Amino acid sequence: MNNNNWLNKLERRFGKIAIPNLMTILIFGMAIVAVIDIFTNPNYETNLSSLIAFDKDAILHGQIWRVVTFIFIPPGYSILTVAFTLYFYWIIGTALEAQWGSFRFNVYYFAGMIGSIICGLITGYATSYFLNLSLFLAYATLFPNHKVYLFFILPIKLKWLALVDLLYLTYLFVFSPWSQRIAILVSLLNFLVFFIPELWYMIKMFFTRMRNKSKKKQMSGDQPSWKNHWWDDNDNDPFHKN
């Protein structure tokens, strides 16, 4: 990630305290909560998730653990849904850590987490759902042409799934209460901070190509650290080779 000098300075100073395999730890925690939820309270009226979810009133009355434990809420209640989603999160998180290194992945995740906590203490609403979506957007930005198989059958490139996610977030932002709108915006701040140079470059290149398609092959200079652009058809994903 070029142009992120502040990250370089932080990594030189605090890189040794980074938590390696952070996504594996998070997935393991969510899996444990999911298993306990499913096998101890099938009706989901009062389960472990309800005891660790973010609750501003409960936090102010002494249940301090909720400030952190909400990140271990599993994504759903169905065994298949939880298993598939956690596996997908694990692929995304470990690939980002391999690409960035443990320290930068820690910064990305914990920045989003801290933003969600602050948002929750102000508005009363905090969730890790939008934070995990920001991980997917980061992965799709780095590897836009990597293919996944929708419903295990239909191949689709990540850039199109990312656009669907952005449309979904836009829909939620328009029709949700302000507490959820703020949570959505906060969850995207870490993505914007990390990718502003690349996004700006991508926008400039897009409009340049629109103006002069005949010069497509000549526009290869001054590229950011990732060279697999959204409009290209080649797949340079170093973690997933077909």
Stockholm file with secondary structure:
# STOCKHOLM 1.0

chainA/1-242         MNNNNWLNKLERRFGKIAIPNLMTILIFGMAIVAVIDIFTNPNYETNLSSLIAFDKDAILHGQIWRVVTFIFIPPGYSILTVAFTLYFYWIIGTALEAQWGSFRFNVYYFAGMIGSIICGLITGYATSYFLNLSLFLAYATLFPNHKVYLFFILPIKLKWLALVDLLYLTYLFVFSPWSQRIAILVSLLNFLVFFIPELWYMIKMFFTRMRNKSKKKQMSGDQPSWKNHWWDDNDNDPFHKN
#=GR chainA/1-242 SS CTTCHHHHHHHHHHGGGCCTTHHHHHHHHHHHHHHHHHHHCTTCSSCHHHHHSCCHHHHHTTCTTHHHHGGGCCSCSSHHHHHHHHHHHHHHHHHHHHHHCHHHHHHHHHHHHHHHHHHHHHHSCCCSHHHHHHHHHHHHHHSTTCEEEETTTEEEEHHHHHHHHHHHHHHHHHHSCHHHHHHHHHHHHHHHHHHHHHHHHHHHHHHHHHHCGGGGGGCCSSCCSCCCCTTCCCCCCSSCCC
#=GC SS_cons         CTTCHHHHHHHHHHGGGCCTTHHHHHHHHHHHHHHHHHHHCTTCSSCHHHHHSCCHHHHHTTCTTHHHHGGGCCSCSSHHHHHHHHHHHHHHHHHHHHHHCHHHHHHHHHHHHHHHHHHHHHHSCCCSHHHHHHHHHHHHHHSTTCEEEETTTEEEEHHHHHHHHHHHHHHHHHHSCHHHHHHHHHHHHHHHHHHHHHHHHHHHHHHHHHHCGGGGGGCCSSCCSCCCCTTCCCCCCSSCCC
//
